Amino acid sequence: MATTRNLWPLGIILTLAVFITGTVGLVVMACSQRVDLVSPDYYERELKYQGQIDRVERTHRAANQGSVAYDAAGKRITVSLPADQVSLAVWGSIELYRPSAAVMDHAVSLKPDAKGIQRLDASGLAPGLWRVRVSWTSEKQNYYLEQAVVVGSKPS
């Protein structure tokens, strides 16, 4: 009479061996990963970013926040500062940021007229999405406004 072999002990041993090998491999892989911060000056950047949050919050608290608009007919971007800051000494910059092509980014000095409005010629800008970032200082307080405009859209 032929005897049959029981394969359960072999299956249990192989399952435990695969489990132990996988666990050891996972531990080795986890220990070999770098756990550095995103950048070496992470904490300094965090403090600067908190300043950015404060500027945006200060701008939102202002009665008139200012605005950015694109005039398709005149092919120009109009930046309007809050009316309560027009009479004060205001300085800053306007950054035209193109998300799809960093080489197209450029900055312009903020020089509003007596009504707090500055117009930028947009005829040389490539059609598409642009983010207009306005940073200004008034009475030792920093402000920040960012709005998206689509250059080259048809006038409505």
C-alpha positions as CSV (number, residue, x, y, z in Angstrom):
1,M,0.0,0.0,0.0
2,A,1.3,3.4,-1.0
3,T,1.7,6.1,1.7
4,T,0.7,9.6,1.0
5,R,2.8,12.5,2.3
6,N,1.2,15.2,4.3
7,L,2.3,18.6,2.8
8,W,0.9,20.9,5.6
9,P,4.1,21.1,7.6
10,L,6.0,22.1,4.4
11,G,3.4,24.8,3.6
12,I,3.5,26.2,7.1
13,I,7.3,26.4,7.0
14,L,7.3,28.1,3.6
15,T,4.7,30.6,4.6
16,L,6.6,31.5,7.7
17,A,9.8,31.8,5.7
18,V,8.2,34.1,3.2
19,F,6.7,36.2,6.0
20,I,10.0,36.5,7.9
21,T,11.9,37.3,4.7
22,G,9.4,40.0,3.7
23,T,9.4,41.6,7.2
24,V,13.2,41.7,7.3
25,G,13.3,43.2,3.8
26,L,10.8,45.8,4.7
27,V,12.8,46.8,7.9
28,V,16.0,47.0,5.9
29,M,14.3,49.2,3.2
30,A,12.7,51.4,5.9
31,C,16.1,51.9,7.7
32,S,17.9,52.8,4.5
33,Q,15.5,55.7,3.6
34,R,16.6,59.3,4.2
35,V,14.5,61.1,6.7
36,D,15.8,64.6,6.1
37,L,13.5,67.6,6.1
38,V,12.4,68.9,2.7
39,S,15.1,71.5,2.7
40,P,18.0,72.3,5.1
41,D,16.5,75.7,6.0
42,Y,13.0,74.3,6.6
43,Y,12.3,76.2,9.8
44,E,13.5,79.5,8.3
45,R,11.2,79.0,5.3
46,E,8.3,78.2,7.6
47,L,8.8,81.5,9.4
48,K,8.9,83.4,6.1
49,Y,5.8,81.5,4.9
50,Q,4.0,82.6,8.1
51,G,4.8,86.2,7.1
52,Q,3.2,85.5,3.8
53,I,0.1,84.2,5.5
54,D,0.0,87.3,7.7
55,R,0.3,89.6,4.5
56,V,-2.6,87.8,2.8
57,E,-4.8,87.9,6.0
58,R,-4.0,91.6,6.4
59,T,-5.1,92.2,2.8
60,H,-8.3,90.3,3.3
61,R,-9.1,92.4,6.4
62,A,-8.8,95.6,4.5
63,A,-12.1,97.2,3.7
64,N,-11.3,97.4,0.0
65,Q,-8.8,94.7,-0.9
66,G,-7.8,95.9,-4.3
67,S,-8.2,94.0,-7.5
68,V,-6.5,92.7,-10.7
69,A,-8.4,92.7,-14.0
70,Y,-7.6,92.0,-17.6
71,D,-9.1,94.2,-20.3
72,A,-9.1,92.1,-23.5
73,A,-10.2,95.0,-25.7
74,G,-7.3,97.2,-24.5
75,K,-4.9,94.3,-24.0
76,R,-3.9,95.5,-20.6
77,I,-3.9,94.3,-17.0
78,T,-5.3,96.8,-14.4
79,V,-4.1,96.6,-10.8
80,S,-6.1,98.6,-8.3
81,L,-4.9,99.2,-4.7
82,P,-7.3,99.7,-1.8
83,A,-8.7,103.2,-1.7
84,D,-7.7,103.9,1.9
85,Q,-4.0,103.4,1.0
86,V,-3.9,105.6,-2.1
87,S,-3.0,108.8,-0.2
88,L,-0.2,107.0,1.7
89,A,3.3,106.2,0.5
90,V,3.0,102.9,-1.3
91,W,5.8,100.8,-2.9
92,G,6.1,97.3,-4.0
93,S,6.2,95.0,-7.0
94,I,3.9,93.2,-9.5
95,E,5.0,89.8,-10.6
96,L,3.5,88.2,-13.7
97,Y,3.8,84.5,-13.1
98,R,3.2,81.9,-15.9
99,P,2.6,78.5,-14.3
100,S,3.3,76.6,-17.5
101,A,6.6,78.3,-18.5
102,A,8.9,79.8,-15.9
103,V,11.0,81.6,-18.5
104,M,8.1,83.9,-19.2
105,D,7.8,85.2,-15.6
106,H,8.8,88.8,-15.0
107,A,8.4,91.5,-12.4
108,V,7.5,95.2,-12.6
109,S,7.8,97.9,-10.0
110,L,4.5,99.0,-8.4
111,K,3.9,102.7,-9.4
112,P,0.2,103.4,-9.0
113,D,-1.3,106.7,-10.1
114,A,-3.2,109.2,-7.7
115,K,-6.2,106.9,-7.8
116,G,-4.2,103.8,-6.8
117,I,-4.4,102.2,-10.3
118,Q,-1.6,100.9,-12.4
119,R,-2.1,99.6,-16.0
120,L,0.3,97.1,-17.5
121,D,0.6,96.5,-21.3
122,A,-0.4,92.8,-21.9
123,S,0.1,92.8,-25.7
124,G,3.5,91.2,-25.3
125,L,2.2,88.4,-23.0
126,A,1.6,85.0,-24.4
127,P,-2.1,83.9,-24.4
128,G,-3.2,81.7,-21.6
129,L,-3.3,81.7,-17.8
130,W,-1.2,84.2,-15.8
131,R,-1.1,84.7,-12.1
132,V,-0.6,88.4,-11.1
133,R,1.0,88.7,-7.7
134,V,1.0,92.1,-6.2
135,S,3.1,92.8,-3.1
136,W,3.2,96.2,-1.5
137,T,4.0,98.1,1.7
138,S,2.0,100.9,3.2
139,E,2.6,102.4,6.6
140,K,5.2,99.7,7.5
141,Q,2.5,97.0,6.8
142,N,3.0,94.4,4.1
143,Y,0.2,93.4,1.8
144,Y,-0.2,90.7,-0.8
145,L,-2.8,90.1,-3.5
146,E,-2.8,87.3,-6.1
147,Q,-5.3,86.8,-8.8
148,A,-5.4,84.7,-12.0
149,V,-6.1,86.3,-15.4
150,V,-6.5,84.7,-18.8
151,V,-4.7,86.8,-21.4
152,G,-5.9,86.7,-24.9
153,S,-9.5,85.9,-24.2
154,K,-12.2,87.5,-26.4
155,P,-13.9,90.6,-25.0
156,S,-17.4,89.8,-23.8
